[in-house]
Structures are given as C-alpha cells and as structure tokens.
Amino acid sequence: MSMELRSPIAKVLIVLACLVVVMAGIKSASTIMVPFFLSIFIAIACSPIIHWTGRFGVPKWLSITLVILLILVFGFLLAGLVGQSMTEFRENLPEYRAKLDTEFSWIIEKLAQYNINVNQELIATHLDPATAMSVATNFISGMGGVLSNLFLILLTVIFMLFEADSIPKRLHIALSDPDMKLKHIDRFIRSVNSYLAIKTVVSLGTGLIIGTWLYVMGIDHFLLWAVLAFMLNFIPNIGSIIAALPAVLIAFVQYGLASAGMAALGFLLVNTIMGNMVEPRLMGKGMGLSTLVVFLSLIFWGWLLGTVGMLLSVPLTMVVKIALESREESQWLAVLLSSAGDKKEKA
C-alpha cells in the first residue's frame, strides 16, 4: 500500500523537478531562446500572408521576400520615429520638470488652504516625467536588446516560412498521430494565427485613435505615445496602463490638471471600447484561457523571458495548455487553465 501511495507522489515530484530544471535552462539560455520564440511567432503571424498570395499564383520565394522587406521597412521606420521622439523628449526634460514644479506648487497651495499639508519634493520625485517615461523606455530598451539579433531572427523566420507547409504534419507524426486524428494541434495553430492577427489590428487601431486624440489636444510627442500604445497593447491587462502614464503626465505638465484628465479619459475610453467590445467580438472565445491565467502567465513569462515573454505570454500559455490536453493524466491541468466558456464546450 505504501508503495502505491508513494508512486503518484514520486511522479509529481519528478515532474516538478524536471520543470525546475527546464525553466532554469530556459532562463540561463534566454539570449538564444528569446529570439527563437520570437521567430516562431513572427513566422506563424506571417504564414497566412504567404498562403493568401499563393492563391494568386505568386511564388513562395517572392512572397517571403516581400514579407521580410515589409517587416524591415516597418521596423526601421518605427525605430527611427521612436528614437527621434525620445531624443526630443530628453532635450525638453528640464523644461518639463520646471513646469511640473510650478503646477505642484499651485496644487499644494490650494490643498494647504484646507489644512492638507503635502511634501512637494516627495511628490515631485515620484511623479518626475523621467521616472514615468522610464517605465515605457525600459520596455522599448528590452525590445531593442532582442532586435539586436535582427539578422538571426529574420534568417530563422525565412527558413520557417519555407518549411511552414510541412511543420504541422511533422508535429502530428512526432506526437504519434500520423493519421492526423488529433485536432488540438491544428486548433492551436489557427488560434495563434487568429490571436496575433486580431491583436495586431486592434493594437494598431488603439495606437491610431490615441495618437489622433493626443494630436488634437496638442500634446508633445504624440507619435511616441501612439507607438507606445500600439506596442504595449500586446501586453495583457497592464500594458495600456503603462502606455497611459507618460502621456497623461506630459499633458499635466503642458496644460494642467484638466488636460491630464482629458488625456486619461481618452486612454480609458479607447482601451475600454477596443479591449472590451471590439476585440472580444472579433476574437470570439479567443484562446480559451481564463482571465486569471492570462494575468499570471504575463508575470511568469515576463520573469522567464523578459519583455518578449510578456508580449508572447498568451500564445506561450496556449502551447502549455495544448500539451496538457494531449495526455489524459494532465487534462485536469488544462481544464484549470481554461476559461468557463471553454469548459462548457467540452462538457
């Protein structure tokens, strides 16, 4: 009896030990793993374009060349735009700090009239434009560090796109499914394609609307804040909050509390409409993950893989969920990761 009880416990301990070893290996090899994971999901996102152009008789090599050129042109334009805006922001930083001190002095004087005493230096330290901007620039710097391996990433994407047609069949064979009876692999590939495509469109719309809103308000560096809104929208739950902080603070520095409130209202309305109405309508049931799991996966993959892990937290968690669904003894874990709607469908 003791051996029977010990056997399941031993299995759990062995699995946990293996997971720790694997995570430690990924963490130590993150300089290699991060570009590799990014290449996989770029290839998955680009493969529908290759298939679509193939319907019109465009050779695969030409389609792949055009896609890679499009990525390069968009990437260099984005990098130039962000770099120029950040340089201008640093040049204007002393002026922003001086204006911020003036605004805080006025607010503190008003509060003092109601016997509310506030330490101006303490507030100025925590609400320094440079401090708020560092939250966003740290994200961009993390992405810049990954994109320093741009040649390796693009080369990997090219090879993956050339072999994209045979990869699903290889996966089926590798998972002892030569007759392709298991459907979750195909469902995963379709889900990731759909997720990345819809998320890109929604993020692009979010960036354009917020950029227009800030331009109409006359906020400095509105293009930089629009790019940040686009990029950080890929990070679930907290990305839109991080994107709003520097823009709202600059609005406060430039025009005062009312403009800061208007800028914050713009971010709130756009992210509420795009995130809670447009995106769910386009994505349907999405990736079948619960909201709590999405948030926890953001923390976990961000710790393990850095900025790219945060961007890819949802697709990477979906990979884990699919792997758990493929074996009967681990299906209960897949159910824990699933949303309520996903569980009802299985029932």
One Martini backbone bead per residue (centre of mass of N, CA, C, O) as a GRO file, in nm:
protein
  347
    1MET     BB    1   0.058   0.062  -0.021
    2SER     BB    2   0.300   0.261   0.008
    3MET     BB    3   0.388   0.232  -0.290
    4GLU     BB    4   0.121   0.339  -0.416
    5LEU     BB    5   0.140   0.620  -0.275
    6ARG     BB    6   0.431   0.697  -0.371
    7SER     BB    7   0.413   0.700  -0.682
    8PRO     BB    8   0.252   0.966  -0.741
    9ILE     BB    9   0.442   1.147  -0.577
   10ALA     BB   10   0.696   1.084  -0.740
   11LYS     BB   11   0.589   1.193  -1.008
   12VAL     BB   12   0.546   1.482  -0.919
   13LEU     BB   13   0.838   1.540  -0.831
   14ILE     BB   14   0.968   1.481  -1.104
   15VAL     BB   15   0.814   1.692  -1.267
   16LEU     BB   16   0.901   1.938  -1.099
   17ALA     BB   17   1.204   1.899  -1.139
   18CYS     BB   18   1.197   1.924  -1.448
   19LEU     BB   19   1.077   2.210  -1.459
   20VAL     BB   20   1.307   2.351  -1.311
   21VAL     BB   21   1.529   2.272  -1.513
   22VAL     BB   22   1.398   2.396  -1.765
   23MET     BB   23   1.371   2.689  -1.659
   24ALA     BB   24   1.672   2.728  -1.599
   25GLY     BB   25   1.761   2.683  -1.893
   26ILE     BB   26   1.596   2.914  -2.022
   27LYS     BB   27   1.709   3.143  -1.849
   28SER     BB   28   2.017   3.098  -1.928
   29ALA     BB   29   1.913   3.084  -2.257
   30SER     BB   30   1.762   3.359  -2.341
   31THR     BB   31   1.942   3.473  -2.577
   32ILE     BB   32   1.825   3.232  -2.760
   33MET     BB   33   1.518   3.182  -2.699
   34VAL     BB   34   1.387   3.454  -2.762
   35PRO     BB   35   1.442   3.469  -3.073
   36PHE     BB   36   1.307   3.197  -3.130
   37PHE     BB   37   1.019   3.260  -3.032
   38LEU     BB   38   0.983   3.511  -3.210
   39SER     BB   39   1.015   3.363  -3.481
   40ILE     BB   40   0.776   3.174  -3.460
   41PHE     BB   41   0.549   3.403  -3.435
   42ILE     BB   42   0.618   3.549  -3.694
   43ALA     BB   43   0.571   3.308  -3.883
   44ILE     BB   44   0.275   3.260  -3.803
   45ALA     BB   45   0.177   3.551  -3.882
   46CYS     BB   46   0.286   3.529  -4.195
   47SER     BB   47   0.159   3.271  -4.330
   48PRO     BB   48  -0.117   3.384  -4.439
   49ILE     BB   49   0.015   3.567  -4.654
   50ILE     BB   50   0.146   3.342  -4.817
   51HIS     BB   51  -0.119   3.189  -4.883
   52TRP     BB   52  -0.268   3.426  -5.019
   53THR     BB   53  -0.059   3.476  -5.253
   54GLY     BB   54  -0.073   3.179  -5.364
   55ARG     BB   55  -0.363   3.206  -5.496
   56PHE     BB   56  -0.219   3.414  -5.725
   57GLY     BB   57   0.068   3.273  -5.809
   58VAL     BB   58   0.279   3.340  -5.604
   59PRO     BB   59   0.575   3.284  -5.521
   60LYS     BB   60   0.718   3.200  -5.230
   61TRP     BB   61   0.986   3.363  -5.245
   62LEU     BB   62   0.843   3.634  -5.303
   63SER     BB   63   0.661   3.650  -5.055
   64ILE     BB   64   0.887   3.638  -4.843
   65THR     BB   65   1.043   3.885  -4.939
   66LEU     BB   66   0.813   4.091  -4.897
   67VAL     BB   67   0.770   4.040  -4.594
   68ILE     BB   68   1.058   4.110  -4.500
   69LEU     BB   69   1.061   4.398  -4.616
   70LEU     BB   70   0.820   4.496  -4.449
   71ILE     BB   71   0.950   4.451  -4.172
   72LEU     BB   72   1.198   4.633  -4.215
   73VAL     BB   73   1.056   4.899  -4.282
   74PHE     BB   74   0.879   4.916  -4.029
   75GLY     BB   75   1.109   4.890  -3.818
   76PHE     BB   76   1.281   5.139  -3.905
   77LEU     BB   77   1.059   5.350  -3.879
   78LEU     BB   78   0.998   5.298  -3.580
   79ALA     BB   79   1.284   5.345  -3.469
   80GLY     BB   80   1.317   5.636  -3.573
   81LEU     BB   81   1.071   5.762  -3.435
   82VAL     BB   82   1.137   5.686  -3.141
   83GLY     BB   83   1.424   5.805  -3.127
   84GLN     BB   84   1.346   6.102  -3.189
   85SER     BB   85   1.138   6.140  -2.959
   86MET     BB   86   1.333   6.074  -2.723
   87THR     BB   87   1.533   6.300  -2.778
   88GLU     BB   88   1.330   6.536  -2.745
   89PHE     BB   89   1.246   6.465  -2.458
   90ARG     BB   90   1.526   6.504  -2.323
   91GLU     BB   91   1.554   6.806  -2.406
   92ASN     BB   92   1.267   6.885  -2.248
   93LEU     BB   93   1.294   6.797  -1.945
   94PRO     BB   94   1.363   7.060  -1.786
   95GLU     BB   95   1.098   7.203  -1.863
   96TYR     BB   96   0.905   6.995  -1.738
   97ARG     BB   97   1.007   7.021  -1.447
   98ALA     BB   98   0.941   7.320  -1.408
   99LYS     BB   99   0.635   7.296  -1.462
  100LEU     BB  100   0.578   7.084  -1.244
  101ASP     BB  101   0.653   7.262  -1.001
  102THR     BB  102   0.437   7.477  -1.054
  103GLU     BB  103   0.187   7.293  -1.035
  104PHE     BB  104   0.243   7.183  -0.748
  105SER     BB  105   0.240   7.452  -0.601
  106TRP     BB  106  -0.057   7.518  -0.656
  107ILE     BB  107  -0.181   7.261  -0.530
  108ILE     BB  108  -0.055   7.289  -0.244
  109GLU     BB  109  -0.184   7.562  -0.179
  110LYS     BB  110  -0.477   7.465  -0.195
  111LEU     BB  111  -0.450   7.241   0.023
  112ALA     BB  112  -0.355   7.430   0.258
  113GLN     BB  113  -0.637   7.575   0.288
  114TYR     BB  114  -0.739   7.266   0.403
  115ASN     BB  115  -0.510   7.141   0.589
  116ILE     BB  116  -0.321   7.005   0.352
  117ASN     BB  117  -0.014   6.850   0.384
  118VAL     BB  118   0.248   6.850   0.133
  119ASN     BB  119   0.525   6.701  -0.014
  120GLN     BB  120   0.677   6.817  -0.290
  121GLU     BB  121   0.937   6.647  -0.324
  122LEU     BB  122   0.801   6.369  -0.314
  123ILE     BB  123   0.614   6.403  -0.559
  124ALA     BB  124   0.832   6.486  -0.769
  125THR     BB  125   0.985   6.217  -0.756
  126HIS     BB  126   0.738   6.023  -0.845
  127LEU     BB  127   0.640   6.252  -1.088
  128ASP     BB  128   0.858   6.227  -1.284
  129PRO     BB  129   0.892   6.217  -1.619
  130ALA     BB  130   1.138   6.024  -1.621
  131THR     BB  131   1.006   5.801  -1.452
  132ALA     BB  132   0.763   5.745  -1.636
  133MET     BB  133   0.934   5.696  -1.895
  134SER     BB  134   1.102   5.448  -1.796
  135VAL     BB  135   0.882   5.237  -1.822
  136ALA     BB  136   0.873   5.253  -2.137
  137THR     BB  137   1.184   5.241  -2.208
  138ASN     BB  138   1.236   4.960  -2.091
  139PHE     BB  139   1.068   4.816  -2.301
  140ILE     BB  140   1.219   4.919  -2.552
  141SER     BB  141   1.498   4.817  -2.466
  142GLY     BB  142   1.421   4.520  -2.461
  143MET     BB  143   1.351   4.507  -2.762
  144GLY     BB  144   1.627   4.614  -2.866
  145GLY     BB  145   1.795   4.374  -2.760
  146VAL     BB  146   1.655   4.165  -2.940
  147LEU     BB  147   1.692   4.326  -3.224
  148SER     BB  148   2.004   4.280  -3.237
  149ASN     BB  149   1.905   3.984  -3.365
  150LEU     BB  150   1.777   4.032  -3.650
  151PHE     BB  151   1.922   3.840  -3.845
  152LEU     BB  152   1.850   3.576  -3.696
  153ILE     BB  153   1.543   3.610  -3.701
  154LEU     BB  154   1.501   3.635  -4.010
  155LEU     BB  155   1.636   3.367  -4.088
  156THR     BB  156   1.443   3.188  -3.928
  157VAL     BB  157   1.183   3.282  -4.065
  158ILE     BB  158   1.251   3.195  -4.352
  159PHE     BB  159   1.282   2.889  -4.295
  160MET     BB  160   0.998   2.851  -4.175
  161LEU     BB  161   0.833   2.944  -4.425
  162PHE     BB  162   0.942   2.724  -4.620
  163GLU     BB  163   0.836   2.487  -4.392
  164ALA     BB  164   0.530   2.532  -4.309
  165ASP     BB  165   0.371   2.296  -4.455
  166SER     BB  166   0.530   2.052  -4.285
  167ILE     BB  167   0.502   2.104  -3.974
  168PRO     BB  168   0.222   1.986  -3.891
  169LYS     BB  169   0.286   1.693  -3.977
  170ARG     BB  170   0.530   1.656  -3.790
  171LEU     BB  171   0.374   1.695  -3.527
  172HIS     BB  172   0.188   1.452  -3.558
  173ILE     BB  173   0.412   1.239  -3.574
  174ALA     BB  174   0.558   1.315  -3.304
  175LEU     BB  175   0.254   1.257  -3.157
  176SER     BB  176   0.134   0.992  -3.268
  177ASP     BB  177  -0.033   1.126  -3.550
  178PRO     BB  178  -0.041   1.031  -3.867
  179ASP     BB  179  -0.371   1.065  -3.921
  180MET     BB  180  -0.476   1.333  -3.796
  181LYS     BB  181  -0.684   1.316  -3.534
  182LEU     BB  182  -0.570   1.542  -3.396
  183LYS     BB  183  -0.691   1.888  -3.334
  184HIS     BB  184  -0.518   2.078  -3.142
  185ILE     BB  185  -0.292   2.167  -3.331
  186ASP     BB  186  -0.467   2.311  -3.538
  187ARG     BB  187  -0.608   2.493  -3.333
  188PHE     BB  188  -0.356   2.640  -3.236
  189ILE     BB  189  -0.263   2.765  -3.505
  190ARG     BB  190  -0.530   2.919  -3.551
  191SER     BB  191  -0.531   3.078  -3.283
  192VAL     BB  192  -0.263   3.228  -3.320
  193ASN     BB  193  -0.327   3.363  -3.584
  194SER     BB  194  -0.579   3.510  -3.481
  195TYR     BB  195  -0.457   3.657  -3.239
  196LEU     BB  196  -0.230   3.818  -3.385
  197ALA     BB  197  -0.408   3.959  -3.594
  198ILE     BB  198  -0.616   4.095  -3.404
  199LYS     BB  199  -0.413   4.235  -3.211
  200THR     BB  200  -0.283   4.410  -3.429
  201VAL     BB  201  -0.536   4.564  -3.520
  202VAL     BB  202  -0.619   4.673  -3.240
  203SER     BB  203  -0.348   4.815  -3.176
  204LEU     BB  204  -0.349   5.001  -3.420
  205GLY     BB  205  -0.615   5.142  -3.352
  206THR     BB  206  -0.528   5.246  -3.076
  207GLY     BB  207  -0.285   5.418  -3.170
  208LEU     BB  208  -0.439   5.604  -3.370
  209ILE     BB  209  -0.651   5.724  -3.175
  210ILE     BB  210  -0.456   5.831  -2.959
  211GLY     BB  211  -0.286   6.006  -3.147
  212THR     BB  212  -0.524   6.188  -3.234
  213TRP     BB  213  -0.609   6.286  -2.955
  214LEU     BB  214  -0.330   6.418  -2.880
  215TYR     BB  215  -0.313   6.607  -3.126
  216VAL     BB  216  -0.569   6.774  -3.063
  217MET     BB  217  -0.449   6.856  -2.773
  218GLY     BB  218  -0.125   6.918  -2.810
  219ILE     BB  219   0.071   6.690  -2.749
  220ASP     BB  220   0.370   6.597  -2.699
  221HIS     BB  221   0.479   6.329  -2.871
  222PHE     BB  222   0.228   6.165  -2.996
  223LEU     BB  223   0.374   5.940  -3.159
  224LEU     BB  224   0.506   5.796  -2.921
  225TRP     BB  225   0.239   5.728  -2.769
  226ALA     BB  226   0.118   5.564  -3.002
  227VAL     BB  227   0.337   5.345  -3.015
  228LEU     BB  228   0.307   5.253  -2.722
  229ALA     BB  229   0.009   5.170  -2.744
  230PHE     BB  230   0.058   4.953  -2.956
  231MET     BB  231   0.275   4.774  -2.810
  232LEU     BB  232   0.138   4.751  -2.512
  233ASN     BB  233  -0.130   4.603  -2.608
  234PHE     BB  234   0.005   4.309  -2.604
  235ILE     BB  235  -0.018   4.352  -2.302
  236PRO     BB  236  -0.190   4.231  -2.065
  237ASN     BB  237  -0.383   4.462  -1.862
  238ILE     BB  238  -0.103   4.670  -1.822
  239GLY     BB  239  -0.018   4.810  -2.091
  240SER     BB  240  -0.218   5.057  -2.104
  241ILE     BB  241  -0.122   5.187  -1.839
  242ILE     BB  242   0.174   5.236  -1.914
  243ALA     BB  243   0.109   5.413  -2.170
  244ALA     BB  244  -0.046   5.648  -2.012
  245LEU     BB  245   0.143   5.786  -1.807
  246PRO     BB  246   0.329   5.982  -1.978
  247ALA     BB  247   0.102   6.133  -2.132
  248VAL     BB  248  -0.051   6.246  -1.884
  249LEU     BB  249   0.191   6.399  -1.759
  250ILE     BB  250   0.244   6.586  -2.003
  251ALA     BB  251  -0.036   6.718  -1.997
  252PHE     BB  252   0.001   6.837  -1.715
  253VAL     BB  253   0.254   7.010  -1.777
  254GLN     BB  254   0.132   7.179  -2.014
  255TYR     BB  255  -0.206   7.230  -1.909
  256GLY     BB  256  -0.290   7.050  -1.671
  257LEU     BB  257  -0.544   6.880  -1.510
  258ALA     BB  258  -0.761   6.876  -1.734
  259SER     BB  259  -0.585   6.750  -1.961
  260ALA     BB  260  -0.510   6.496  -1.808
  261GLY     BB  261  -0.802   6.397  -1.787
  262MET     BB  262  -0.852   6.381  -2.095
  263ALA     BB  263  -0.627   6.180  -2.159
  264ALA     BB  264  -0.726   5.957  -1.967
  265LEU     BB  265  -1.006   5.930  -2.098
  266GLY     BB  266  -0.906   5.840  -2.373
  267PHE     BB  267  -0.769   5.580  -2.282
  268LEU     BB  268  -1.016   5.455  -2.146
  269LEU     BB  269  -1.209   5.447  -2.389
  270VAL     BB  270  -1.037   5.298  -2.596
  271ASN     BB  271  -0.970   5.042  -2.419
  272THR     BB  272  -1.263   4.965  -2.362
  273ILE     BB  273  -1.364   4.933  -2.651
  274MET     BB  274  -1.133   4.753  -2.772
  275GLY     BB  275  -1.109   4.537  -2.526
  276ASN     BB  276  -1.446   4.488  -2.460
  277MET     BB  277  -1.568   4.487  -2.772
  278VAL     BB  278  -1.397   4.441  -3.029
  279GLU     BB  279  -1.211   4.201  -2.958
  280PRO     BB  280  -1.425   3.988  -2.865
  281ARG     BB  281  -1.584   3.996  -3.134
  282LEU     BB  282  -1.342   3.897  -3.314
  283MET     BB  283  -1.232   3.648  -3.117
  284GLY     BB  284  -1.438   3.549  -2.928
  285LYS     BB  285  -1.300   3.288  -2.735
  286GLY     BB  286  -1.022   3.281  -2.822
  287MET     BB  287  -0.783   3.091  -2.618
  288GLY     BB  288  -0.925   2.961  -2.358
  289LEU     BB  289  -0.852   3.165  -2.119
  290SER     BB  290  -0.829   3.283  -1.825
  291THR     BB  291  -0.778   3.580  -1.672
  292LEU     BB  292  -0.588   3.481  -1.449
  293VAL     BB  293  -0.394   3.325  -1.635
  294VAL     BB  294  -0.306   3.566  -1.804
  295PHE     BB  295  -0.179   3.727  -1.571
  296LEU     BB  296   0.018   3.506  -1.465
  297SER     BB  297   0.163   3.465  -1.739
  298LEU     BB  298   0.281   3.747  -1.755
  299ILE     BB  299   0.467   3.714  -1.509
  300PHE     BB  300   0.616   3.453  -1.580
  301TRP     BB  301   0.723   3.522  -1.874
  302GLY     BB  302   0.860   3.786  -1.787
  303TRP     BB  303   1.065   3.648  -1.599
  304LEU     BB  304   1.184   3.437  -1.807
  305LEU     BB  305   1.188   3.645  -2.098
  306GLY     BB  306   1.076   3.917  -2.057
  307THR     BB  307   0.939   4.119  -2.283
  308VAL     BB  308   0.865   3.889  -2.482
  309GLY     BB  309   0.707   3.723  -2.272
  310MET     BB  310   0.479   3.933  -2.245
  311LEU     BB  311   0.388   3.934  -2.543
  312LEU     BB  312   0.377   3.587  -2.543
  313SER     BB  313   0.201   3.474  -2.305
  314VAL     BB  314  -0.051   3.356  -2.443
  315PRO     BB  315   0.069   3.158  -2.657
  316LEU     BB  316   0.250   3.000  -2.452
  317THR     BB  317   0.013   2.901  -2.275
  318MET     BB  318  -0.125   2.748  -2.507
  319VAL     BB  319   0.094   2.538  -2.542
  320VAL     BB  320   0.062   2.414  -2.262
  321LYS     BB  321  -0.239   2.339  -2.290
  322ILE     BB  322  -0.207   2.146  -2.531
  323ALA     BB  323  -0.009   1.952  -2.393
  324LEU     BB  324  -0.209   1.873  -2.163
  325GLU     BB  325  -0.443   1.764  -2.358
  326SER     BB  326  -0.274   1.512  -2.487
  327ARG     BB  327  -0.309   1.400  -2.185
  328GLU     BB  328  -0.500   1.248  -1.956
  329GLU     BB  329  -0.332   1.308  -1.680
  330SER     BB  330  -0.334   1.646  -1.774
  331GLN     BB  331  -0.629   1.762  -1.827
  332TRP     BB  332  -0.692   1.904  -1.554
  333LEU     BB  333  -0.493   2.139  -1.606
  334ALA     BB  334  -0.628   2.247  -1.863
  335VAL     BB  335  -0.895   2.322  -1.718
  336LEU     BB  336  -0.769   2.537  -1.527
  337LEU     BB  337  -0.683   2.724  -1.778
  338SER     BB  338  -0.962   2.753  -1.855
  339SER     BB  339  -1.240   2.877  -1.945
  340ALA     BB  340  -1.574   2.856  -1.895
  341GLY     BB  341  -1.650   2.822  -2.197
  342ASP     BB  342  -1.459   2.585  -2.258
  343LYS     BB  343  -1.583   2.385  -2.056
  344LYS     BB  344  -1.869   2.378  -2.181
  345GLU     BB  345  -1.788   2.261  -2.454
  346LYS     BB  346  -1.674   1.989  -2.339
  347ALA     BB  347  -1.950   1.915  -2.198
   0.00000   0.00000   0.00000
